[in-house]
Amino acid sequence: MHNDRFDLKKAALVGLKPDLKVSLMPSDLALNLRNLSREYYDLMDNRSAYVNKLNGELRMVFPQYLKIFSKITTNTSLTLLENYTSPDAFLNASKDEIINSIRSTARFGLTYDTNKYNDIIKAANDANSFGYSLSSNFTRIRLYIRIIRNYDDEISSILSDMHELVDANETTDFVKQIHLIESYKGAGFLSAVSLMGEIGDFSAFRSPKQLFACFGLDPAVKQSGKFEGSKITMSKRGSRIARRVLHTMALISISKNRDGSAKNPVLRDYYLKKCQSKPKKVALGAVMHKVCNIVFAILRDEKELKSSHQMNIKRVT
């Protein structure tokens, strides 16, 4: 509630404007995909919380196991923990039994299986040499794995529903706009669907600045009545999902390929130049603005981006 008379006056003047624009209601397709994408990210966040819990338990009772696999949540890793869980269980099992368990979920050959077995046994011996554990620790490990598995199933189901919706509406302008965003290198199916779900109806946006405001990328200064702050920050009053997607797209854009080449030379050079005078987070925020500009240009021109580094940034700023 606004108590400041200056703020109340501003609110009243806005309401009296004859040219005040009314928000457009997105289509059912847009709303369905928005709901599903938001649910997807909520599920992913909840899953991450349990992955962190699993890591915490293993760090206490089986610390060296965390270094064996690239991710603790790979199917091979989770299957082994489900079957054995404790260091003692691994040590008491036969070599062939554990190797067969690895082979059933990983297809990298006998050398890989044997190396992983040796790493696990070493980790189990190290865990028994020091540390302290209770039976409840291993109960919680098994519980967290079951919960993570359930989340994986639900997340997969949500993605499947999104694909079905898009496939069933290929002829609509909305789905065509999804595919336009997919043409940007760094935007996959999920990113494109999520962005369009948050945009809703692109015809409501006349300039990139309006899209910035919708996504909460516009600058904001703390202000109340006659008080006006001096620090300018990202407003973050728009869609957090859109900001999350643009953040991911920006990170991909400034990253390198395996051969060391830039995935997007233009945006990477822009980022590195910004880093010379700004903190990295600020520089990345500037890249997010550029990515948002490019998304706006793609949708405005209704043309796929054949190669993201060919986009002239000045053209869309």
MARSENU-766025 format. One record per residue (C-alpha): residue in one letter; z, x, y. Coordinates in steps of 0.1 Angstrom, whole numbers, padded with zeros to 4 digits, always signed. Layout:
AZXY ...
END
This chain:
M+0000+0000+0000 H-0009+0013+0035 N+0020+0012+0060 D+0004+0034+0086 R-0012+0014+0114 F-0041+0038+0117 D-0050+0035+0080 L-0047-0003+0082 K-0071-0004+0111 K-0096+0017+0092 A-0094-0005+0062 A-0099-0036+0084 L-0130-0021+0101 V-0146-0013+0068 G-0142-0049+0056 L-0158-0062+0088 K-0190-0041+0084 P-0220-0064+0080 D-0239-0038+0060 L-0211-0032+0035 K-0227-0025+0001 V-0215-0043-0030 S-0214-0024-0062 L-0241-0032-0088 M-0229-0045-0122 P-0242-0021-0149 S-0261-0036-0179 D-0244-0045-0211 L-0260-0014-0227 A-0246+0009-0200 L-0211-0007-0203 N-0212-0004-0241 L-0222+0033-0240 R-0196+0039-0213 N-0169+0024-0234 L-0179+0043-0265 S-0182+0077-0246 R-0148+0072-0230 E-0133+0064-0264 Y-0150+0095-0278 Y-0133+0118-0253 D-0099+0101-0257 L-0102+0107-0294 M-0112+0143-0289 D-0082+0149-0266 N-0058+0133-0291 R-0074+0154-0319 S-0069+0185-0298 A-0032+0177-0294 Y-0028+0177-0332 V-0049+0209-0336 N-0025+0225-0312 K+0005+0212-0333 L-0011+0226-0364 N-0016+0260-0348 G+0020+0260-0337 E+0033+0254-0372 L+0010+0280-0387 R+0020+0305-0360 M+0056+0302-0373 V+0052+0301-0410 F+0017+0316-0417 P+0006+0335-0386 Q-0020+0358-0401 Y-0039+0328-0415 L-0049+0319-0380 K-0072+0350-0378 I-0090+0344-0411 F-0115+0317-0399 S-0134+0313-0367 K-0117+0279-0363 I-0086+0267-0380 T-0103+0233-0383 T-0133+0243-0403 N-0137+0223-0435 T-0130+0253-0457 S-0098+0262-0438 L-0084+0226-0438 T-0093+0222-0475 L-0074+0253-0485 L-0043+0243-0464 E-0044+0208-0480 N-0045+0223-0515 Y-0020+0251-0511 T-0003+0249-0476 S+0024+0275-0480 P+0020+0313-0485 D+0039+0310-0519 A+0014+0284-0531 F-0015+0307-0523 L+0002+0337-0541 N+0010+0316-0572 A-0026+0303-0576 S-0052+0322-0595 K-0079+0342-0578 D-0106+0321-0595 E-0090+0289-0584 I-0089+0299-0547 I-0124+0313-0547 N-0138+0282-0563 S-0120+0261-0536 I-0137+0283-0509 R-0170+0280-0527 S-0169+0242-0528 T-0168+0240-0490 A-0186+0272-0478 R-0221+0283-0489 F-0221+0320-0479 G-0220+0336-0513 L-0196+0354-0535 T-0190+0383-0511 Y-0178+0359-0484 D-0156+0340-0508 T-0140+0372-0521 N-0134+0386-0487 K-0117+0354-0475 Y-0096+0354-0507 N-0084+0389-0500 D-0076+0381-0464 I-0056+0350-0474 I-0036+0369-0500 K-0028+0396-0474 A-0018+0370-0449 A+0004+0353-0474 N+0022+0386-0483 D+0027+0393-0446 A+0041+0359-0440 N+0066+0364-0469 S+0077+0398-0456 F+0091+0383-0424 G+0097+0350-0408 Y+0116+0319-0417 S+0103+0285-0428 L+0115+0251-0440 S+0099+0226-0463 S+0095+0203-0432 N+0071+0229-0417 F+0047+0225-0446 T+0052+0187-0446 R+0041+0186-0409 I+0011+0209-0416 R-0002+0185-0443 L+0005+0155-0419 Y-0014+0171-0390 I-0043+0179-0413 R-0045+0142-0424 I-0044+0130-0388 I-0071+0155-0378 R-0093+0143-0407 N-0088+0107-0396 Y-0098+0116-0360 D-0129+0134-0373 D-0139+0103-0392 E-0134+0080-0361 I-0152+0105-0338 S-0181+0106-0362 S-0182+0068-0363 I-0182+0065-0325 L-0212+0090-0323 S-0230+0070-0349 D-0225+0038-0330 M-0239+0055-0298 H-0270+0068-0316 E-0276+0033-0330 L-0273+0017-0296 V-0297+0042-0280 D-0322+0039-0309 A-0322+0001-0307 N-0330+0002-0270 E-0356+0030-0267 T-0379+0009-0246 T-0353+0003-0218 D-0353+0022-0186 F-0317+0032-0192 V-0324+0050-0225 K-0355+0066-0209 Q-0331+0080-0182 I-0308+0093-0210 H-0338+0112-0225 L-0347+0126-0190 I-0312+0141-0187 E-0315+0155-0222 S-0345+0175-0210 Y-0320+0197-0190 K-0311+0227-0211 G-0274+0224-0214 A-0272+0186-0218 G-0272+0173-0253 F-0272+0137-0265 L-0235+0131-0258 S-0236+0146-0223 A-0267+0126-0213 V-0252+0093-0227 S-0219+0099-0210 L-0234+0107-0176 M-0257+0077-0177 G-0228+0055-0189 E-0207+0066-0158 I-0237+0063-0135 G-0244+0028-0147 D-0273+0018-0125 F-0291+0048-0109 S-0308+0026-0084 A-0275+0023-0065 F-0277+0060-0055 R-0299+0070-0027 S-0288+0106-0023 P-0271+0134-0043 K-0240+0130-0020 Q-0235+0094-0033 L-0236+0108-0068 F-0211+0135-0058 A-0187+0108-0045 C-0191+0087-0077 F-0182+0117-0098 G-0154+0129-0075 L-0172+0161-0066 D-0171+0154-0029 P-0148+0174-0006 A-0115+0158+0004 V-0089+0166+0030 K-0054+0152+0028 Q-0050+0128+0058 S-0026+0101+0068 G-0027+0085+0102 K-0027+0113+0128 F-0019+0139+0102 E-0049+0159+0089 G-0046+0187+0064 S-0066+0219+0066 K-0072+0226+0029 I-0105+0212+0015 T-0106+0205-0023 M-0126+0184-0047 S-0116+0148-0043 K-0115+0140-0081 R-0114+0103-0072 G-0144+0094-0092 S-0152+0096-0129 R-0133+0122-0148 I-0157+0119-0177 A-0186+0127-0155 R-0168+0157-0141 R-0160+0169-0176 V-0196+0166-0187 L-0209+0184-0155 H-0182+0211-0161 T-0196+0217-0196 M-0232+0217-0184 A-0223+0242-0157 L-0206+0265-0181 I-0236+0264-0204 S-0259+0271-0175 I-0242+0303-0164 S-0237+0316-0199 K-0259+0341-0218 N-0280+0338-0249 R-0272+0360-0280 D-0298+0385-0268 G-0280+0389-0235 S-0305+0370-0214 A-0292+0343-0191 K-0296+0307-0203 N-0304+0296-0167 P-0312+0327-0146 V-0312+0308-0113 L-0278+0292-0117 R-0263+0323-0133 D-0274+0344-0103 Y-0261+0317-0079 Y-0228+0317-0097 L-0224+0355-0097 K-0233+0356-0060 K-0207+0330-0053 C-0181+0350-0073 Q-0185+0379-0048 S-0168+0359-0021 K-0151+0330-0039 P-0127+0326-0069 K-0144+0319-0102 K-0132+0282-0102 V-0146+0276-0068 A-0179+0293-0078 L-0181+0271-0109 G-0175+0240-0088 A-0205+0250-0067 V-0226+0253-0099 M-0214+0218-0108 H-0228+0206-0075 K-0261+0222-0083 V-0262+0207-0118 C-0255+0173-0102 N-0283+0178-0078 I-0307+0186-0106 V-0296+0155-0126 F-0302+0134-0095 A-0337+0149-0090 I-0346+0144-0126 L-0337+0107-0124 R-0352+0102-0090 D-0385+0118-0099 E-0385+0103-0134 K-0398+0136-0148 E-0384+0157-0176 L-0372+0192-0168 K-0394+0214-0189 S-0375+0245-0182 S-0342+0244-0163 H-0346+0279-0147 Q-0379+0267-0132 M-0361+0241-0111 N-0361+0252-0074 I-0325+0246-0064 K-0333+0243-0027 R-0356+0214-0035 V-0327+0193-0047 T-0300+0204-0023 
END
